[in-house]
């Protein structure tokens, strides 16, 4: 697949970028780094889809949520997000609050957890993806939430825009309304990448 994407570069009027989304797996940082360095990627997205061996992102495993106290689950999840950011493996943190996908929400105010997470992301100098796919999921909300985006803005954390497309018709889905939200928060630029170097474009 990498060779196929690279073979398309320069063949179209639009730039073709080679990116990869990788799960952060504690204890496998060296293996992850080795793969990333072998690929000559334009950007690398780091994500959390697993807590232990539980893939909470899959509807097939939705019953797993019932085994958790919601507040504890969110704390465990965001601790993994912080570790992923601190690993310095990735250029972008993907769908930052994916744990809300099936609208399983914390019972208490987790603002302190979110603030600590955003603090770590800011210190790690990693970019945060604004992912529109959540609008088509049970949570009916972008990843990350408007609340988290405001915290990111206050910490001068750069953002980029993604649709998490798994089919051609999903590319760029709901970008117009999301860009308006981003602007209302205060962002005037979004990040883009080439050769893992970050630059910005005005929105």
N, C-alpha and C positions, 0 to 999 in steps of 0.2 A: 504494500500500500504506500509506503514512504517513497519508493522509487516511482510509483505511478503519479503521485502528487507532484513530485519534483519534476517529472517529465512534462507536466502541464504548464510549468512556470514560463512566462513569456509568450504563451500561445494565445492569450486573450487580452482584451483591452483593460480588463480589471486585474489587479495584482492577485496572484495565487499564493496563499500562505500555508505553510505546513505547521500545524499545531497538534498538540496531544493533550488529552485530559487523563490524569493519573490519580489513582487513589493514594492517599497517604496511609501507609501501614507502619505503625510504630515498630521499630526493630529491623526494618528493611530499608533504611535510608540509603545504605551503600549500594544496594541492588538497584534502587530507584534512580540514584544519581548516575550509575553506570549506564543504564538504559537511556536516560535523558541525554547524556553526553555523546552517545553513539548516534543520535538521530539528526543532529543539525536542524533543530526545530526553530521556527520563528517565535513560538510562544509555548509555554507549558502551563496548563491549568491544573491546580491541585484541588482535590475534592475529597469529601468524606461521604462514602456510601455504606460503610460497614461499621458496626460497633461489635467488636469481636468477630464472630463468624455470621452475625445477623445482618443481612442486606435489608436495611429498613426502607430502602428506596423502591423496593419491589412490592406490588400489590399482592403478590403471592405470599408475602411474609407479613402482612399487615397485622395478623394476630399477635405478633411479637410485641406490639405496643402495649398490649394488655398486661404484660409481665413486668412493666415498669411503673414506678411513680413518675408522673410527668415531669416534675421539677428536677428530680435526680437525672432523668434521661437527658434533659436539656443541658444540665451541667456537664455530664459526661461527654455529650456531643461537642459542646463548645470548647471543652478542654482539648479534644482532638483537633479542632480547628486551630487553636492556639499553637499546638505542637507542630501542626503542618506549616503554619506561617513561620515559626521559629526555625524550622528545618532549612530554610533558605533554598529549598529545592525548586520552588515554583515561581513563576512570574505573576500569576493570577490566582486568587482564591475563588473557586467556582461555587455558584449557588450557596452562598454563605450560611443561610438558615434552612437548608434542605430538610431538616428534621421535621419541619411543619407541613411537609408535602400533603399528608393525608388529613390535615386539619387537626392533628393531635397537639393540643396547646398546653403550655404550662399552667398550673393552677395558681401560682403566685407571681408577683412582680419580679421579673428576672433582669431588670435594668442593670443591676450591678454586674451580673454575669456578662451581659452584652458590652458594657463599658470596658471591663477587663479584657474581653476578647478584642475589641477595637483598639485598645491601647497596645496590645501585643502586635496586632497587624500593622499599626502605625510605626512601631519601632522596627519591625521587620522589613519595612519599605516595599511591601508587596501590594499589588493592585487588586481591587475587588471587582468582581464581575457583577453587573446588573443583568440578571437573567430573567427574561420575560416568560419563560415556560411555566412558571408557577401560576400565571394567570389562567392557564388551561388545566390546572390540577385542582384537587379538592380544596386546597387552601385558598385559591382564588386571589393570589397575591404574588407580586414579583419577589424574587430572591435577590438581595435581602429586602426586608421590609423597609418601609419609609422611615420608621423609627431608627433602624440600624444605619440607613443611608445618611440620616442627619448626623448621627454620631461619627460616621466616617468623614463627612464634610467638615465637621468641627475639628477633626484631627488631620485635615489636609491629606487624606488618603485618596489616591487616584482611583478612578473607576474606568471600566470598559463595558461594552454593551454586547450581550450575547442572547441568542434565541434558543440555544440548546436544540437545534433542529435535528431530528432523526428522519426527516423526509424533506424533499425539495420545497414543498408548499409551506413548510414551517420556517423557512429562512426569513429572518427579519420580522417575525410575527409580533404584532402589537408594539412595534418600535415607536410609532408616532406619539402615542399617549405616554409611553415610558420616558421618552426624551423630554416631554413637557414636565413630567414629575421631577426628573433630574434637574431641569433648569429652575423649577420652583424651589428646590432645596438650596440652590445656589451654584451648582456646577456649571461651568462654562466650556469645559473641555472634557473629552474622553481620551483614554490612552489607546494606542495601537502599537503593534510590535513587528519588528523585522530582525531576524537574527538574534532574537532575545534582547534586543535593544528597544527601549521604550521611547516613544514620542507622543505628541498630543495633536488632536484635531479639534477645532472649535465646533460647538453644536448650536 
